[in-house]
Amino acid sequence: MSDAAAGTPESPPPSPWERERPVRARVTPAREPLSRERIVEAAFVVLDRAGLDKLSMRQVAAELEVAVSALYAYVRSKDDLLELMYTRLFAGFTLPEPDPDRWQEQVRDYARSWRWRLLSHRDMARISMAHVPFTAELLPYVEALLAIFRTAGLPDRIAAEAGDLISTYIDGFVLEEGMWQDRAAEQSGGGSLARPDWREMADEMQNYFASLPEGDFPHLRALSGVMVTDSSDERFDIGLEIILRGLASYLPDREA
C-alpha cells in the first residue's frame, strides 16, 4: 500500500534547482590545553576518590585522558605534585594584621580555618605533615603567624616554637579524623567517606569506660562521661585552648 493510499502524502522529489548539500562534518570539541593547574585539580579529584596511597601520576593522567609522559612537562615527579597540592591549599588564605589585644582570638581563627582547609580533601593532613611551608610562595604565611606571636609579647624562643606546635596539633587532629572516617567507610562496606557517627562512637566508649572495675580504674570511670565527646569540633577547641593558655603563661608581666 502506498503512502498516498494510506492518506499520507508522499515526499516530493528534489527540485532540479536544489543543490545537494554536503554532509556536515562532525565537530570534535577542542580539548582544553594541559597545564599545571589542570594537573593539580585532577590530582585532587583522584585523591578524594582513591586516597593518598593510590594517588599516582598514572591515575592523574588517566583522569585527564592524556599520556603519563605529558605530565612531566609541567610536574617533575609525584613529590613535586604533592608540594603543588599543598601550596594550592593556601590559595585565598589570609592572616590578619597582628593585634596584641586579640592574639588568642586571631590564633583560634587561624587554627579553625586551617583545619577546615585540611578537611576539604581526603588525606590532606598526611600531605601537610610531609611538607614544610618554607618555599618562596608560603614564607609570607609563616611570617604573618610569627608576627602574631611576637606582637603579643611572647619571648622569641617560645614564639619560634609556637607556630610549629599549633600546626602539628592541627595536622595530627585532622589526621585522626581522617583515619576514623576511612574506618567508618570500610565498616559500611562502601566507598562513601561520610563523617562517622561520632555520637554512637562516643556512647560506646563512654559505656565501656563506665563499666570498668572501679577498684582498678577509678579515674577512667570517674571521667567516662566527659572523656569522649560526640563533637570533634568541641574536642578541637578544647585542645587548642589548652595550648593557648600554655602559651599565654609565657607572657611577661601582662594579662593574657
ZIJO-V895929 format. One line per field, one symbol per residue. psi: psi as a letter, one per 20 degrees, with the letter a starting at -180 (. if undefined). A space follows every 50 residues. Layout:
psi->???
This chain:
psi->prhghijpqqpqqqqhjpqppqppqpppqpppqqrhghggghhhggghgi rhhjprhghgghhilrqhhhhiihphrhggghhhgghhhipjpqqrppoh ikhghhhgggggghghghiiqpjhhggghiqqljrhhihhhgghghhggh hhjqqghghhhgghghghggghghggghghggghgghijrjpkqqrnhgg gggghghghhiqphhhlhhhghjhiihprjohgggghgghhgghhgghii polpp.
